[in-house]
Amino acid sequence: MDLDSPYRVNPREPFEALAHRCERRDGCLLGAPDVVRFVRELAMHATARDALDAAELGGTSRARVVAALEHLAATGVIVADP
């Protein structure tokens, strides 16, 4: 995943259903509710790195979110926004 590229939720993926389950904490596939909030706001920033900087995450949280983004990109839940 290129953090210097823009990303958005893939409109073909059922992100809101996954997000709802995560917010309720039953069978969350996205890692944590804060990751869901981050992904929802991802498209509001020019790049994934800008989104990370705006989120003001601590080192551990940032690493966890980056790992989640890499997984979501690899599985097609988020896609590069040309």
C-alpha positions as CSV (number, residue, x, y, z in Angstrom):
1,M,0.0,0.0,0.0
2,D,1.3,3.4,-1.0
3,L,0.6,5.8,1.9
4,D,1.2,8.7,-0.4
5,S,-1.8,7.8,-2.6
6,P,-5.4,8.6,-2.0
7,Y,-7.7,5.8,-0.9
8,R,-11.4,5.3,-0.5
9,V,-13.9,2.6,0.5
10,N,-14.5,0.3,-2.4
11,P,-18.2,0.9,-3.4
12,R,-18.5,-2.8,-4.3
13,E,-17.6,-4.0,-0.8
14,P,-20.1,-4.2,2.1
15,F,-18.1,-1.8,4.3
16,E,-21.0,-0.5,6.2
17,A,-22.1,-4.0,7.3
18,L,-18.6,-4.8,8.5
19,A,-18.4,-1.4,10.2
20,H,-21.7,-1.9,12.0
21,R,-20.6,-5.3,13.4
22,C,-17.3,-3.7,14.5
23,E,-19.0,-0.9,16.3
24,R,-21.2,-3.4,18.1
25,R,-18.0,-5.4,18.8
26,D,-19.4,-8.8,17.7
27,G,-17.2,-10.5,15.2
28,C,-15.3,-7.4,14.1
29,L,-13.3,-8.0,11.0
30,L,-11.8,-4.6,10.9
31,G,-9.8,-4.7,14.1
32,A,-11.3,-1.9,16.2
33,P,-14.0,0.8,16.1
34,D,-11.3,3.5,15.8
35,V,-10.1,1.8,12.5
36,V,-13.7,2.0,11.2
37,R,-13.9,5.7,12.0
38,F,-10.5,6.2,10.3
39,V,-11.5,4.4,7.1
40,R,-14.8,6.4,6.9
41,E,-12.7,9.6,6.9
42,L,-10.0,8.3,4.6
43,A,-11.4,9.8,1.4
44,M,-11.5,13.3,3.0
45,H,-7.7,13.5,2.7
46,A,-5.4,13.9,-0.3
47,T,-3.4,10.8,0.8
48,A,-3.5,8.0,3.3
49,R,-0.5,9.6,5.0
50,D,-2.3,12.9,5.3
51,A,-5.2,11.1,6.9
52,L,-2.9,9.4,9.4
53,D,-1.3,12.7,10.3
54,A,-4.7,14.4,10.7
55,A,-5.8,11.6,13.0
56,E,-2.9,12.4,15.4
57,L,-2.4,8.8,16.4
58,G,0.3,7.7,18.8
59,G,3.0,5.3,17.5
60,T,1.3,2.1,18.5
61,S,-2.1,3.2,17.3
62,R,-0.7,4.5,14.0
63,A,1.1,1.2,13.4
64,R,-2.1,-0.7,14.1
65,V,-4.1,1.5,11.7
66,V,-1.4,1.2,9.0
67,A,-1.5,-2.6,9.3
68,A,-5.3,-2.5,9.1
69,L,-5.2,-0.3,6.0
70,E,-2.7,-2.7,4.4
71,H,-5.0,-5.6,5.0
72,L,-8.1,-3.7,3.8
73,A,-6.2,-2.7,0.6
74,A,-5.0,-6.2,0.0
75,T,-8.6,-7.6,0.4
76,G,-10.2,-4.8,-1.8
77,V,-12.2,-3.2,1.0
78,I,-10.4,0.1,0.3
79,V,-9.0,1.0,-3.1
80,A,-6.7,3.7,-4.5
81,D,-8.6,6.7,-5.7
82,P,-7.1,7.8,-9.0
